[in-house]
């Protein structure tokens, strides 16, 4: 791995070779178990590729979301709502190891500190790049922002499509799951309604 310039944040450029080799062996066995020939040309490097992909898709376990926020906290006398919306979310459902993906909309009301805007999407990635359920993902992001920044309130809405619903089981391709979580001022109906209005409004 190579260090990113941001404290607490690492981008995976290289992989844990021992872990890749171990995971690849299991993928090779899985290929055989489903009736494939893991030694045919098209599949020779698939176990290694899949192992690296899985390591990347779960690299959030090695990151500290709170430290990412702390690396760009600034004292500022601003007490109005700050919203970052349409944050792309990609994660793996822990029940079937299939992807779910969509968008997150996050707001907080500063209470003496603001945070660099790029850090909020990075916090989303820290928790999304783990085996997840959408409900827990929503709460983990909310709690991290609330506990680290200590704002007057945090609001989050996540909308995702789940491949475990689209590709298998009920096979409903167009269904979308929405989860939300609120703290502080956003538990007030008026403030929450303003947040919901702003994340659905187009400023164009």
Secondary structure by P-SEA (a helix, b strand, c coil): cccccccccccccccaaaaaaaaaaaaaaaaaaaccccccccccaaaaaaaaaaaaaaccccccaaaaaaaccccccccccccccccbbbbbcccccbbbbbbbbbbbbbccccccaaaaaaaaaaaacccccaaaaaaaaaaaaaaaccccbbbbbbbbbbccccccccccccbbbbbbccccccccaaaaaaaaaaaacccc
